[in-house]
């Protein structure tokens, strides 16, 4: 039985502040006659943010969830011209339809492929604004007869990043601005503040960024309620796999359940043979891609050549697989790991969470994930393009953060190609004599 974990009192805002709201506002002003398609895994807050946006910017808001209201699919049977569809929706009781002042929201649109096809005609009609959303848009793509190419603007939504988590914890913008100044100037954060933000970082490792989980955590002293919420989401993911993964569902579940253990290894590379003897990418490639398409996992492909652009040098047979949310992954791991992470008593399993956290922050900020490893020598955790050169980022969860043989190797061989060398750990900001920037893990929110 999971023991109750007590934490200091916390405050919570009624409405979580999300960065994506600015992108929705930009779409409304500069949509150029396109619908907005919001992708993302279940429970990242897509529906909530659309409702919040609609309340602030429209007189009329029509929300149609094709999973909860399957009868609404009938409005898209037969002719798909805008007039027929709008009349059908109005006859079903959806309204009022106020030209120029109505937002129509098609939620879980993957459950009604005809609605996705019809977006082109609805947008061309020009009377109303449209937002589409779905958790499994990459899964049901084969059922869409014709994509509305040129009539959609796509937007990816993720769990709260660490900065958004700090907002939810009522950390002021002045504090975050000070941290950002320290990041840019490479000067140490005042020790008291560093310790406070590191504690928030550890909370984020075990809570993660799923909005409902964050709200539960901030409003309840008993962590058992937060953990129960996380396990409900994980069960929802497993149910989606059972419902939508078809004949591959057992293989998809095997990959899903294996991610925490694979990341707990020293090299963190995903080894199919650890799931099944003689397993092949041919057998497990599609099931793994299912998780990626569903937004539940992220690939980080190996690059064996230290040169840009990285996509030209990726080895898709060698990869790490990161989980969508560190809090959910923590809930999949050992019992009582949450208390150990918060107190800093462990390093091996925390290493898995730490690298997964950094990967998640990079993805949320639009950074492609790759790691460098040539012939199993001198692996670099993250390499990415920055200012036309390559930035190398190493993640250290232990106390030996100044020991970085691979980073030193990269500098000796590829100095002219390197923009920055970064080591992220639990320690304060420091610049080494060799020019390496040592940054606290929470500063990944600024990369």
N, C-alpha and C positions, 0 to 999 in steps of 0.2 A: 504494500500500500504506500502511495506517495505521501511523505510527511509534509505537513504544513510548514511553509517557510515564511517567517515574518520579516518584513522590511520596514524601514522608516516611513513615516507618513508622507504621502505624495499628494500633489495637487493635479487637477485635470481640467482642461478646457472642454466646454461642451461640444465645440466643433473643432476637429483637428484641422490645422492649417496645412494645406498642401500646395506645393509649388506648381502643380499641373494646372491650377485654376487660371494662372496667367496665360497659359497656352490655349485654354478654352476661350478666354477673352480675346486673345489675338486672332483665333479662328473666326470668331463672330464678326470682328471688324474687317479682317482680310481674307475671308473664306473664298472669295472669287467664285461663288456659286458651286461650292463643293460641300458634300456631307463630311462629317468628321467620324472616323472609325477609330474607336479606342480599344486597343488590345491589352491583354494582361491576364495573369492567372486569377483564379477565383479568390475572392476575399481581399483583393488589394484596394478596394474602395471605389471601383468604377461607377457603380450605380449611385452611391452617396454623393460623389463629386458632381455628377451630372444634375442630380436633384438640386444641390446647392447652387450650382451655376444657373439653372433654369429659374429658380426662385428670385435670383438677383437681377435677371436680364430679360424675362419674358412675362407677358400678361397671361399666356396660356401655355400649359405644359401637358403633353400627352405622353404617357409612358406605357409601352407595350412590351411585356416580357413574354417571349414566345414559349418559354418552358412552363411558366406559371399559367399562361392563358393560351393553350394550344388552339382553341377555337379561332383566335385571331389570325392564324395561318390561312384560314379560309378566305380572308380578304385578298389574298395574293394568288388565289386559284383562278385560272382563266386568263382574261386579258390583264396585262400589266401596265396599261397606260395610267397616267397619274389620276385622271378624273375618275376612272372606275375604282381604283384603289381607295381614293379619298372618300368617295361615296360609300363604299363598303365599310370603311372604318367608322364613318359617321353613323351609318345604320346600326353598327354594333354598339354605339353609345360613346365612342371616343370623341371628345371635343371639350370646349368649343374650338373650332378652327378659325382663328383670326389672322387674316393675311398680314404678313410682315411682323407679327407679334407672337407667333406660336413656334415652340420647339417640339418636334416629334422625336421621341427617343425609342429606338428599337433595341431592346435589351435581349441578350442571348440570341442574337440574330442568326447564329450558326444553326439554330433549330428551325429556321424558316429560310432555306436557300433562295426561294423565289423573292423574298423581301430584299435580299442582297442584290439580286439581279435588277429589281425594280428601282433601286436607288437612282440609277441614271435618269429614269423618266420623271421621278419625283423631284429631283434636283433641277432638271430642265424646266419643269413647271414653274418653279421660282417663287411660289407663294409662301413657303414655310421653310424653316431650318430643320436639318435632320442630323441626329447623332446616332451612330450604331455602336454597339458594344457586344462583346462576347468573350467567354473564357476559353473557348475551344475553337477559335476561328481558324487556326491552322490545321485542325483535325478534320473538319467537314468540308474542306475546300473542293473535293471531288464532286460534291452534290450541287455546286453552284454552276448553272448552265452558262452564264455569261457574267464576267466581272465588270463592274462599272468603272472601267479604266478611265482616268481623267476626271472622274466625278467624286472622288474620295480623297480626303487628306488623312493619312494614318498617324496615330499617336500611340506610343507605348506607355502603359502605366505600370508602376511597380509598387511594392510595399514602401512604407515610409523610409526615407534614408535617415542617416543619423542626425542630420541637421533638423529635419522635420520632427524626429523624436525629441530633440532638445526643445523645440518649440512646444511640443505637447507637455513637456515637463516644466513649462513656464520659465525656461532659461531665456533671458532677455536678448534682444538683438545686439545690445551694447557688448554683452559678454561674447557673443559669437563673433562680432566685429573685432574685438580684441584678439581672439584666437586666430582669426584670419590675418590680422596684422603680424602676429608672431610667426605664422606660416610663411607669409610673403617675405618677411625680413630675416627669417631664420634666427630668431631670438627666443630665449626660453620663456615659457608661460610662467607667470607667478605661481609658486609651488602650491599654494592653497587651491588656486583655481585648477591647476593641472590635476590634483588629486580628486577634486570634485567631478571634473569632466571624465576622468578615467573611471570613476564609479558609475557615472551615467553610461559610459561605453560598456562596462560589464553588464549593466542592466539590459542594455540593448542586445547584447549577445544572447541572453536567455529569453528576452521578451520578443525581440524581432520587431518588424515593422508592419505587421498586419493590423489595420486600423481597429478592428473589433478587439483584438488581443491587447493592443496598447491601451485602449479605453478601459478594458477589464482590469488590467494591471494597475492603472493609475487610480482606479476607483475602489479597489479591494485590497485589503492588507493580506488576505490569505492567498498565497501564490497558487494554491491548488485550483482556484477558479480560473486563473490564467492558463495553467497547464491543461485543464479540461477543455478550455476554448481552443487551444492549439491542437489538441488531439481530435476535436470535432472537425477542424479544418483538414487535418491529415486524413481522417476517415472520409471526408468529402472528396479529397483527391483520389483516394483508393476507389470510391464508388464511381467516380468519373472514368477511371481506368476500366473498371468492370463493365460500365455501360457503353463506352465509346471506343475502346481499343480493339474490339472485335476478337479475332483469333489470336492476336498478340498479347492479350491482356495478362496472361501469366508471366510472359517475358517482360512486359512493361513493369509489372509489380516487382519482379526480381531486381530490375535495375533501380527502381525507385527505392526499395528497401536497402539496397547495397550502398547508396551514396555516402551516408555517414561513415560507414566502416572503411570505405575506400579513401576518404579524405583523412581518416585517422592514421593512415600509414605514413611513414616518413616521406616517401616520394609523392604520395597523393595521386599518382596516375591511376586512372580507372583500368583495372585489369579484368577482362571478361572471364579469364580462367578461374578467377576467385569465385565466380558465380556458378560456373559449370565447367567441368573438365572438357578441354578441347573446344570450348565455346569460340565462335567466330563472329567477326563483325558482320558478315553476311546474314547471320541469324539474328544478331542483337542490334544491328544498325537501325532498322526501322523502329523497333520498340524504344530505343534510346531517343531517336529523333521525335517520337511521339511526345515524350516528356518535354523536350525542348520546344516543340511547337505549341504545347499547352502552357508554356511559360513557367513550368515547374522547375526546370533545370537549365543551366547555361553551360555550353561547351567552352573550354579553353584548349585550343589546339596547339600542339607542339610546332615550333619552328626550329629547324636545324641550321638555318642560315641567318646570320646577324645582319640583315639588310632589309630595307623597305622596298616595296610594300609587303607586309607580312603575309597577306592572303596568297601571294604567289609562292610562298615557301612553307605553307602549312602541310603537315603530315596528318591527314584525318584519321589515320589508324592509331595515332598516339594522342591521347587527350586526357584532361581532367574534367570532371563533371561536378559542377557546383550547384547547390540547392538554392531555391528562390528566396529563402528566408532563414537567417541564422537561428531565430527563435524556434521555428518549426523543426529545424534540424536538431537543435538541442533537445527538443521534446522527444525525438526519435532515439536519442542516445541513452546512456546509462541512467538509472534512477538516482536522484539526488545530485546529478551533475550541476544543476542550477546553483545550488548553494556553494559548491566548490569553485565554480567559475566566478561567482560574485566575490569570494574571499581570496581568489588567486591561489588556491591550494593545489591546482593541477596545471600541467603544461602540455602533456601529450594530446589529450582529447581537446584541450583548449586550442591547440595548434590547428586542428581541423576547423573549429569554429572561427578562429581568427582569420585564416586565409579565406574561408567562405565569406566572412564579413567584408573583407577588402574587395573580393571579387564582386560582391553585390553592389558595393559603393561605386566601383568603376563602371559596371553595367548601367547603373541608374544615371550616371553622368555621361553616358554615351561613349565610353571607352571600350574598344574591342578587346576581348580577352585572348591572350596568347602567353605561352611560357617558352623559354629557350632551353633546349637540351640537345646537345649533339653527341651521339653515341654514348648516351647515359653518363656524360661527364659534365660537371659544372652547371647544374640546373639553376635557372633564374626564374623566380616565382611568376613575375609579370613583366612583360616587355610591351611597350606601346609607343606609337608615334606622338611626338610632341615637338612643335616648332621645326618640323622637317628632319628631326633626328630621332634617336631612340632613347626613351627614358626606361631605366631599369629599376624595378621596385622589388625589394625583398621583404618578407614578412617574418618577424621573429616574435614568438610568444614566450620565450624563456629569457634568462639573464645573460646569455652569451651573445647579445645582439651585435656586438662589435666584431664578432668572428664571422666573416663572410668571404670565404675563399672564392666562391663563384663570382661574386661581385668584383673582387680584385682581379680575377682572371679576365673578366669582360673589359675592365679598364686597361689592362696591359695589352690586350689584343685589338680592341675596337675603340680606343679613346676618341678618335676623330668622329666616330658615328654616334657617340653618346651625348645626350642633352643633359640629363640629370641622373645621379645615382642616389636612390632613396632606400633607407632601411626604416621600416615602421615597427615599433615595439611599444611596450608600456612605459617607456622612459620619456623624459622631457626633450625639447628641441635642443639639438647640438649639431655643430658642424665639425667633422673630424679633420685631422691634419691633412688627410688625403682628399679632402673635398666632399666626402660622403655626407649627405644630409640625413641626420637621425631625427625622425619625427614620431610623435606619439600616434598610436593607431587611430585615434579619433580624427586626426587631421586628414584622413582619407576623404572626408566630406568636402575638402577644398580642391581635390585633384580633378 
